[in-house]
Amino acid sequence: MDLADSEELRALRTAVAAIAKPFGGEYYRGRAQANAPTTQAWTELAKAGFVGVNLPEEYGGGGGGITELAAVCEESASVGCPLLLLLVSSAISGEVIARFGDDAQKERWLPGLCDGSHKMVFAITEPEAGTNTHRLSMTAERDGDEWVLHGQKYYISGFDEAAAVLVAARTGIREDGRGLLSLFIVPTDTPGLTASPIPVAAQIPEKQFMVFFDDVRIPATALVGTHGDGFRQVFHGLNPERITGAAICLGIARHALDRGVEYARSRKVWTVPIGAHQGVSHPLAKAKIETSLAQLMTRQAAWAHDHGQPAAELSNMAKYAAAEAALAAVDAAIQTHGGNGMSVEFGLVPMWGLARVLRIAPVNREMILNYVAQHSLGLPRSY
């Protein structure tokens, strides 16, 4: 593994940052405060081919991997415009359909995911199941040439922006008593499918929804891959989700550090810039170290996924490290600004909100620690 970016990847990073920069600052703050989509930023990145950079060229994608998509996520966030739906539309949904979808599904959905003309969100979380996918209560039953979906999904990001939702549902019972899981593509205008916004306190552009499936009928062709193969399909998408989530956190951390350092250099309260004082400089320096370490882990995880190597441990560690680094960096930047850190003008609070969300989702830090304790250290399963 070469830890340095290739010339092509450096060029990608530069191009993404240039496109996204006008949509940082005042633009992103305004969209975050209004809880309104960052449609312009998405459209401009899509025009340049960056939204589908990881998807197959034959469908209009860039033919790259999660390494390239992670670079798009990181660089757009680093200039102040983090795009949460890259995780669910380009990473999870795009990767799952490209890998497991049939020819008709790929023809129908991948071109739009590649050119950004539509988005596809992911629905697995339920009110009573949390992160325990074995307890999903939503069902899909076969009825002739159709599947009938019934149940609820919780905290579904960006449903209002999506053309379709990739849904995980229970389609039977395994021999050990656990549910069989299958994935379905459901257009958001399907009869019986409704959504209700969940008010959240964090200032972010993307809305969260409770989604209701009241005997939603979809054709048999909506099933992704093989019936009952949902767990394998989901985990193929979750590693890219964790990696791109880590990449957004890295971008947030870099953005916050830039703002904090700039303020620490220019702000004078006595006779020297406040950055000359260790009480100000050390938290920023610590955040820089933690961000750099998380970058290495994220690049390693992306490389492993793209080369077909086991990536679950690396992806989980990358997401953990990057979320912690992002929160530390934003907190240090806010503290450096003093009262100005809470000012709308300086735009740090929306970054804190998204970083805090990404410490919880798409998998919370405690479940990552459980994973590492069990799978990396060989300790007894705790749940």
N, C-alpha and C positions, 0 to 999 in steps of 0.2 A: 504494500500500500504506500503510495506517494502522498505524504501529508500536505504538500504544497499544491495549490490550485494549478491546473493546466492553463495554458494561454487562453484556450477557448472558454474555460469556466470563469477566468478573470474578466474576459470580455462580456460574458453573460451578466456577471455581477454589476459591472459598470453600466451596462445598458439598462438593466432593471432599475437601478438606483436613479438614473437620469429620468426615466419615465415616471417613476413613483414620487420623486421629490416634490413636484408641484401639489401633490395630494397629501403631503404631510402638513404639519403646522396648522394653520387656520382652517384649512379644508377638513382635515381629519377631526380636529376638535369640534367643529360645527356638526359634523355627521354623528360623532359620538354623543354629543349633548342632546341631539335631536333623536337619537336611537334610529337613525336613518341609514340605508345602505350606501356603501362607497361605490356606487355604480360606475362613476366616471373613471375611477382608478382601475377597477376591474376591466372595463372596456378598453382602456388604453394599453394595459398589459396584455390583454387578449389579442389586440390588433397586431402586436409585435410577436405573437406566437408563444408567449411565456406562460399563459394559464395552462396550456396543454403540453408543456415542454417535456413531460415524462411519458406521454402517451404515444402509441404507434404512429409512425409517419404515414402509413397507408390510410389512416383516418384523419389526417391533417395535423397530427401532433408533431412534437419536436424529435421524437425517437430517442430521447434521453432517459434518465432514470430518476430515482428519488434524490440522488446527489444534485441534479440540476434543479428539481423542483424545490428542494430545501434551500438552494441558493436564491431562488426567486422569493421564497418566503422570508428569508433572512434579510435580503437587501431592501425589499420594500418596507419591512418593519424598521430597518435601521435609519431610514430617512423620515420616519414618523407616520408610516401608513401600513400598519399590520393588517393583513387580510385573512380573517379567521376561516372563511369558507374555502380557502385553498386546501385546508386540511380535509374537509369532508367531501368536496366536489372533485378536486383534482387528485387528491391522495387516496382516500378510501374508495369512493365510488368509481373513479376512473381506473384505479388499479384492479379492483375486483372485476369490473366488466371486461377490461382488457385481458385478464387472465382466465376468467371462468365463463364469460358470456358466450352465447352462441353467435353465429354469423349475423343473424337478423338483429339481435340486441346490440351488437357492435355497430352495425350499419345505422341503426336508429339513434343511438345515444352518443357514441364516441365523437363523431364530427362536431356536435354542439359543445361537448365538454372540451374538445381541443380548441375550438375557435372562440369559446366563451359566450356563445349565443344562448346557452342555457346552463343551469347549474343543477346538480343532483345532491340532495342532502341524505344523511344517514340516520336511520331510526332503529336503535336497539334498546336504549335506556327506558325503563318502566318505573312507575312510582314505587312499587313494592319490591322490585328486584334489585335496584341499584346496579352495582357492578357484577352481580351474580347472574351470569347469562343462563345458568341452569335453572333459574327460577322464573324465566320469562313466562308470562301468562297469556300473551297474545297468541292467538291460534290462526292457522290457515288450514282449511279443510277442502278437500277435492270434491267438486260437484260437477260431474260430467267433464266438459271441456273448460271448466273454470275453477279457480280457487276463490274461496270466500274467507276474507280476513275480518277478524273481530278482536278488538282490544284497544289499548291505549299506549302511547309512547310519551315520554317525558323529557323536557329540556332538549328539544330538537332545534338545533341552530339553523337559522336562515330559511325556514319553511316557506316564508312569504316571498323569497327570492327564487325558489326552485321550480323547475318544470316537472321534476319527479323526485321520489324519495325511495332510497334503497332500504327495504324493511326486513328485519330479522323476526321470524315468527316460528312458533312451535308447530310442527307438522306430524307429530307422533310421539311415541314413547320408546326409548331404548330398552334393552334387556335389563340394564341396571336400574331402571325406573326413572332415569333422567330423560328430559325431552329431546326429541330430534329437532334440530334447527335447520331452517331453510331460508334462503334469501329471495326476495321478490322486488321487481321494479314496478313501482306504482306511480303513474302520473298524478300530479297534485290536483287535477280537475276531475278525478274519478268520483262518481256519485257515492255518497256515504262517507267520504273522507273530509273531515273538517279539522280546524285548528283554532286554538285559543291562545293568545299571547300570555306569557308568564312575565309579569313585571319584575325586573331585576334592578338592584341599586347601582351596579357597576355601569360606568359611562362607556359603552361600546356601541359601535354602529349596528352590530348584528342582533336581531331579536331572537328570543327563546320562545318555544311553543310547547303546549300540550297538544298532541295530535290524536284524534279519535277515529277509529276504524269501525264503523257500524255496518257490519255485513257488507263490506266492500268487495265487489266482484271484479276479478281481473282474469284475463285469459290464461290458459295453461302455459302459454309461451312467456308469461311474465316471470316464471321460475328461473332463477339464475343457476346454471350448472345442474348438478345432480340433487335430487330430493334427499334431504337429510345430511347434506354435506356442508351445512351452513357454518359449523364451527371452524372448519379448515379455511373456508372462504373468508370468514370474518377476520381470522388472525392473519391472513395474508394482507388484509387491508389495515389492520391495527398497527402493525410495525411502521408502515409509511406514515400513518397518522401521528404516531408518537415522534417520529423523526422530524416531520414538518412542524409539529407543535413545538419541538425543541428549537427548530430553526427560527420560528417566529419569536420565541423567548430570547434567543440570541440577538435578534435584530432590535427588540425592545431594550435589552441591556445595553447594546452599543449606542442606541439613540439617547438613552438616559445618561449614559456616561459622557457622551459628547456635550449634552446640555449642562451637566454638572460641572465638567471640567472648564467649559467656556465661562460659566458664571464664576467659578472659583478663581479663574485667572483675572477677570475684569473687575470683580467686586472688591472694593476697599472700604473697610469700616474704620481702621486706624491708619497706619502708614503704609502697609503692604497688602497685596491681594490676600484674600482669606485663604486661598489655596496654599499659602506658605505655612499655615498652621497645621500641625499633624492631626489635630482633631477633625479637620476638614479633609485633608489629603489622604489619610490612611483608609477611611471607609471607601473612598473612590478607588484607591490602589487595590484594596482587597477585592472589590467588585470586578475590577479589570482582570485580576488573576483568575477569579472564579469563572468569569465569562470565557476567558481563553481556554481554560481546562474543559469547559462544557463544549466549546467549539470542536475540540479534538475528538471528544466522545461522539458528538453528533456526526462528524465526518466519517468516523470509523463505522458507525451504525449504518449510514447511508451506503457506504462502500460495500459492506457485507451484504445488505439487501440486494444491491444492484448486481453483485457477483454470485448470487444464489447461495450464499453462506448463511448459517444460523444467525439471525439478527434480533431475536426477541430480547435476550439479556442486554445487548448493546443499546437497543432502541429504548428500553425501559430506563436504563441508566442515563442515557442522553436526555430523555425527557425530564427526569428527576433533576439532574445537574443544571440543565438550562433554566428550568422554572425557578429553582432556588437562586440562580445567578441573576435572573431578570428582576426578581423581587428585591434582592439586595442592591442591585444597581439603581433601580428606581427610588428605593428608599434613601439611598445615599445622595442621589441627586436632589430629591425633595428636601432633605435635611440641609444640604449645601445651600439651597435657595432660601432657607428659613421660611418666613411667612409667604414669600413669593412662590414657594413650592406648591402651595395650595391655590394659587391664582389661576384663573382660566387662561390668562394671557400666556403663561409659560407651558401649558399643555402637558404637564406630567401626570396629573391625576387619571386621565383616560388610560395612559400607559400602565399605571399601577393597577387599574381595574382589570385590564385584559391579562396582565401577568398573573394577577391573583386568580382569575378564572382558570388559567392554564396550569396553575398549581393543583387545582382540583380536577380538571378535565383535560384530556379525554380519559385519563386514569389518574386517580389521586395518589399522592406521594406515599400514603400508607400501604396501598396495594402494591406499589412498586417495591417498597421495602419488604413486604411479604414475599413477593416473587424472588427477590434476590436472596432472602434468607432461606427459602426452600430450594430454589433451583441452582443458585450459585454456591451457597454454603452447605447445602445438604441438611439443613435443620428441619425438624418435624413441621408438617403443615399446620398452620394455626387456625384454619377456618374450613 
